[in-house]
Amino acid sequence: LQAGTRDRSNWVGIFQVASIRKEAGVTDTTRIRTYENTFVEFTPAELVDVLLTLLSGIDEVYSKYWTFKDAVLQLNVGDDLPELPLSFVD
């Protein structure tokens, strides 16, 4: 699934609806279009699990980025620059 800025806000809304549907015992599926332009169907319970994983992964990336950014912002003149990772995604 994609995790761009617009996608993330959509996922939060879809997550809320899926959570409500899961709690209500609904088991019919929702079609989600993937980055590859194919469709995948999820039950509300599956959608909650998948989106929780996706959104938690985004939080981990942000945390690594902010840690690096904070280290840069705390530098003084003459300090060594922290090593820039190739990616904030493991």
C-alpha positions in Angstrom: 0.0 0.0 0.0 1.1 3.5 -0.6 2.0 5.8 2.2 2.2 9.3 0.7 0.9 12.3 2.6 -2.6 12.1 1.0 -2.6 8.3 1.4 -1.8 8.6 5.1 -4.8 10.8 5.8 -7.0 8.5 3.8 -5.7 5.4 5.7 -6.5 7.0 9.1 -10.1 7.5 8.0 -10.4 4.0 6.5 -8.8 2.6 9.7 -11.5 4.3 11.8 -14.3 2.9 9.7 -12.7 -0.6 9.6 -12.3 -0.5 13.4 -16.0 0.4 13.8 -17.1 -2.3 11.3 -14.8 -4.9 13.0 -16.3 -4.1 16.4 -19.8 -4.5 14.9 -18.9 -8.0 13.6 -19.0 -7.0 10.0 -17.1 -9.5 7.8 -17.7 -8.3 4.2 -14.7 -7.1 2.3 -13.4 -3.7 1.2 -11.4 -3.4 -2.0 -8.2 -1.4 -1.8 -6.1 -0.4 -4.8 -2.4 -1.0 -4.5 0.6 1.0 -5.7 0.8 -1.4 -8.6 -2.8 -0.5 -9.6 -4.2 -3.9 -8.6 -6.9 -4.5 -6.1 -6.8 -6.4 -2.8 -9.8 -7.3 -0.7 -9.7 -7.1 3.1 -12.2 -7.9 5.8 -12.5 -5.2 8.5 -10.3 -7.2 10.9 -7.6 -7.7 8.2 -7.8 -4.0 7.2 -7.3 -2.9 10.8 -4.2 -5.2 11.1 -2.7 -4.1 7.8 -3.3 -0.4 8.4 -2.0 -0.6 12.0 1.2 -2.1 10.6 1.5 0.5 7.8 0.8 3.5 10.1 3.2 2.2 12.8 5.9 1.8 10.2 5.4 5.4 9.2 5.8 6.5 12.8 9.1 4.5 13.1 10.5 6.3 10.0 9.5 9.7 11.3 11.1 8.9 14.7 14.4 8.0 13.0 14.2 11.2 10.9 13.5 13.4 13.8 16.3 11.9 15.9 18.7 12.7 13.0 17.2 16.2 12.5 17.5 16.9 16.3 21.2 15.8 16.2 21.9 18.3 13.3 20.0 21.1 15.0 22.2 20.7 18.2 25.5 21.0 16.3 27.9 23.8 17.1 30.4 25.4 14.7 33.2 23.0 14.3 31.3 19.9 15.4 31.4 16.8 13.2 28.3 16.2 11.2 26.3 13.1 12.0 26.4 10.4 9.4 23.5 10.8 7.0 21.8 7.4 6.6 21.1 6.2 3.1 17.5 5.7 4.2 15.4 6.2 7.4 13.6 2.9 6.4 15.1 -0.3 7.7 
